[in-house]
């Protein structure tokens, strides 16, 4: 694996981990913590702008970046969880 794919894997894994935390903390009604991890996920998603990734990964990154920092409902928590799983699966199988 080359350095660029290692960096991409780290970035996607970091977005996934932060989105898992957003989902979990939102479901527990810990909105301050959830907001903090959403801000971090948005930063990681921005760093994917110049990476070569499949379109569905780019679309998730775009969706995460455009979310309001206070979008922490149970409905959005389910979406964040879904995105986290998709991103995690991609990162785990990235070669």
Secondary structure as the mmCIF struct_conf table of DSSP 4:
data_model
#
loop_
_struct_conf.conf_type_id
_struct_conf.id
_struct_conf.beg_label_comp_id
_struct_conf.beg_label_asym_id
_struct_conf.beg_label_seq_id
_struct_conf.end_label_comp_id
_struct_conf.end_label_asym_id
_struct_conf.end_label_seq_id
HELX_RH_AL_P HELX_RH_AL_P1 UNK A 3 UNK A 27
TURN_TY1_P TURN_TY1_P1 UNK A 28 UNK A 29
HELX_RH_AL_P HELX_RH_AL_P2 UNK A 31 UNK A 46
TURN_TY1_P TURN_TY1_P2 UNK A 47 UNK A 50
BEND BEND1 UNK A 51 UNK A 51
HELX_RH_AL_P HELX_RH_AL_P3 UNK A 55 UNK A 66
BEND BEND2 UNK A 67 UNK A 67
TURN_TY1_P TURN_TY1_P3 UNK A 69 UNK A 70
HELX_RH_AL_P HELX_RH_AL_P4 UNK A 74 UNK A 93
#
